[in-house]
Structures are given as C-alpha cells and as structure tokens.
Amino acid sequence: MVSMSVELRNMGGTQAAMGWVGGHTIIVDRPEGKAGGMGLGFNGGQLLALAIGGCF
C-alpha cells in the first residue's frame, strides 16, 4: 500500500494557501480581483487540469 502526506496551510494576510509534499511546494490562490484572490499562484481549476493531464 502506498502512503502519502500532503500539507496545506493558509498564508497570513492573503486568501492564498501553500501546499507541500516532501520537498515540493505550490501556492494556490484565486485570480486577482476574484473573491479576495491576489493571483499569487495557481487557481483550483488550473491545478485540477494539471493533475488530470499528469495522469496521461
């Protein structure tokens, strides 16, 4: 059985979050001007598309 640990934490003063697995990190945020987003990183739709594309 494969095991994985993923952490996701809010970034203070923003609506963004930082996630990491091992030594890899990523910032998740809404686009600038959308629901408090600042465009600091990928949005959820972009991450979903990348994840699905990575499976193929």
C-alpha positions in Angstrom: 0.0 0.0 0.0 1.3 3.4 -0.9 1.2 6.2 1.7 1.4 10.0 1.1 1.4 13.0 3.4 0.2 16.4 2.0 0.1 19.6 3.9 -1.9 22.8 3.0 -1.8 25.9 5.1 -3.3 29.4 4.8 -0.8 32.2 4.1 -1.3 35.0 6.6 -2.7 38.3 5.2 -3.9 36.6 1.9 -6.7 34.3 0.7 -3.9 32.0 -0.7 -2.7 28.7 0.7 0.7 27.0 0.4 0.8 23.2 0.0 3.7 20.8 0.1 4.7 17.2 -0.3 8.2 16.3 0.7 10.5 19.0 -0.8 7.9 20.2 -3.4 5.7 23.3 -2.7 3.0 25.1 -4.6 0.9 28.2 -3.9 -2.9 28.1 -4.5 -4.9 31.3 -4.9 -7.8 32.8 -6.7 -7.2 35.1 -9.7 -6.6 38.7 -8.8 -9.8 40.5 -8.1 -11.9 37.3 -7.6 -13.2 36.7 -4.1 -10.1 38.3 -2.4 -7.6 36.5 -4.6 -4.3 38.1 -5.4 -3.2 35.8 -8.2 -0.2 34.6 -6.2 -0.4 31.1 -7.6 -2.4 28.5 -9.5 -6.2 28.5 -9.1 -8.1 25.4 -8.3 -9.2 24.8 -12.0 -5.6 25.1 -13.2 -4.4 22.6 -10.6 -7.2 20.2 -11.5 -6.3 20.4 -15.2 -2.6 19.9 -14.4 -3.4 16.9 -12.2 -5.6 15.2 -14.8 -3.0 15.9 -17.6 -0.3 14.5 -15.4 -2.1 11.2 -15.3 -1.9 10.8 -19.1 
